Amino acid sequence: QVQLVESGGGLVQAGGSLRLSCAASGPTFRRYDVGWFRQARGKEREFVATVAWIGGSIYYANSVKGRFTISRDNAETTVYLQMNSLRPEDTAVYYCAARRSRGMGSLEVGYEYDYWGQGTQVTVSS
């Protein structure tokens, strides 16, 4: 089974940028759908972005559309989340998640994913 390791979190001022990485350990991300979720303190986990294996479809939460970009590397070993124009409300622990692609089910809900990383903290100061 695939194991996920996130990196790239940190402290940044509002308007700044960060790039998160999710590295696959074990199998690669070939034939996996991979998504990013986040959880702010005291709030429920929420969907951020996802990239499907089949067709490479990409989906974003409305709150990050136009500011965040998800991508997969050609070797299918890493999925990135480029975050620009960061806002204080983007502060959260960001989690990478993956599931074997099966071409059904919503990619925007956490329970569809089987594998999760440990999370990386992103803090945006005002």
C-alpha positions as CSV (number, residue, x, y, z in Angstrom):
1,Q,0.0,0.0,0.0
2,V,1.1,3.5,-0.6
3,Q,2.4,5.7,2.2
4,L,2.2,9.5,2.0
5,V,4.6,12.1,3.3
6,E,3.7,15.8,3.2
7,S,6.2,18.6,3.3
8,G,6.5,22.3,2.5
9,G,4.3,23.8,5.2
10,G,5.4,26.8,7.3
11,L,4.7,30.4,8.3
12,V,4.0,33.0,5.6
13,Q,2.6,36.5,5.4
14,A,-0.8,37.1,3.8
15,G,-0.3,37.4,0.0
16,G,2.6,35.1,0.0
17,S,3.1,31.6,-1.5
18,L,4.0,28.1,-0.4
19,R,4.3,24.8,-2.3
20,L,3.3,21.7,-0.5
21,S,4.6,18.3,-1.6
22,C,3.1,14.9,-1.1
23,A,5.6,12.1,-1.8
24,A,4.5,8.5,-2.4
25,S,6.5,5.8,-0.5
26,G,6.1,2.2,-1.7
27,P,4.1,2.2,-4.9
28,T,4.0,5.4,-7.0
29,F,0.8,7.4,-7.5
30,R,0.2,5.6,-10.8
31,R,-3.4,4.6,-10.9
32,Y,-4.2,6.6,-7.7
33,D,-6.4,9.6,-7.3
34,V,-4.7,12.1,-5.0
35,G,-6.2,15.0,-3.1
36,W,-5.5,17.7,-0.5
37,F,-7.6,18.4,2.5
38,R,-7.2,20.8,5.3
39,Q,-8.4,21.2,8.9
40,A,-8.3,24.4,10.8
41,R,-8.3,24.4,14.6
42,G,-11.8,23.8,15.9
43,K,-13.2,23.2,12.4
44,E,-14.1,20.1,10.4
45,R,-11.8,18.8,7.7
46,E,-12.5,20.3,4.3
47,F,-11.7,19.5,0.7
48,V,-9.1,21.7,-1.0
49,A,-8.1,20.1,-4.4
50,T,-7.8,16.8,-6.1
51,V,-6.3,15.3,-9.3
52,A,-7.8,12.1,-10.7
53,W,-5.8,9.4,-12.4
54,I,-8.4,8.8,-15.1
55,G,-8.3,11.7,-17.5
56,G,-6.3,13.8,-15.1
57,S,-9.4,15.7,-14.1
58,I,-8.7,18.4,-11.5
59,Y,-11.2,19.9,-9.0
60,Y,-10.8,22.7,-6.5
61,A,-12.8,24.0,-3.6
62,N,-14.4,27.4,-4.5
63,S,-12.4,29.0,-1.7
64,V,-9.1,28.3,-3.3
65,K,-10.0,28.3,-7.0
66,G,-7.7,30.7,-8.9
67,R,-5.1,30.8,-6.1
68,F,-4.1,27.1,-5.6
69,T,-2.8,24.7,-8.3
70,I,-2.5,20.9,-7.9
71,S,-0.2,18.9,-10.1
72,R,1.4,15.5,-10.4
73,D,5.0,15.0,-11.5
74,N,5.8,12.9,-14.5
75,A,7.3,10.1,-12.5
76,E,4.1,9.8,-10.5
77,T,6.0,10.0,-7.2
78,T,4.9,13.4,-6.0
79,V,1.8,15.5,-6.0
80,Y,2.2,19.3,-5.4
81,L,-0.1,22.0,-4.1
82,Q,1.1,25.4,-5.2
83,M,-0.6,28.0,-3.0
84,N,-0.5,31.6,-4.0
85,S,-2.1,34.8,-2.6
86,L,-2.5,33.1,0.8
87,R,-4.9,34.4,3.3
88,P,-5.1,34.1,7.1
89,E,-8.2,31.9,6.6
90,D,-6.0,29.4,4.7
91,T,-4.3,28.6,8.0
92,A,-4.7,24.9,8.7
93,V,-3.1,21.5,8.8
94,Y,-3.0,20.3,5.2
95,Y,-3.3,16.6,4.5
96,C,-2.6,14.6,1.4
97,A,-4.9,11.7,0.7
98,A,-4.9,8.9,-2.0
99,R,-7.1,6.1,-3.2
100,R,-6.8,3.6,-6.0
101,S,-8.6,5.0,-8.9
102,R,-12.0,3.4,-9.5
103,G,-13.7,6.0,-11.7
104,M,-16.7,6.4,-9.3
105,G,-17.5,8.3,-6.2
106,S,-16.8,11.9,-5.3
107,L,-13.2,12.9,-5.1
108,E,-14.2,15.8,-2.9
109,V,-15.1,13.9,0.2
110,G,-12.6,12.5,2.7
111,Y,-14.2,9.1,3.2
112,E,-13.5,8.2,-0.4
113,Y,-9.8,8.1,0.3
114,D,-8.0,5.1,1.8
115,Y,-4.5,6.6,2.6
116,W,-3.6,9.7,4.4
117,G,-0.4,11.5,5.3
118,Q,0.5,12.9,8.7
119,G,-0.3,16.5,7.7
120,T,1.8,19.7,7.5
121,Q,1.0,23.0,9.2
122,V,0.4,26.1,7.1
123,T,0.1,29.4,9.0
124,V,-0.7,32.6,7.3
125,S,-0.2,35.8,9.3
126,S,-2.1,39.0,8.6
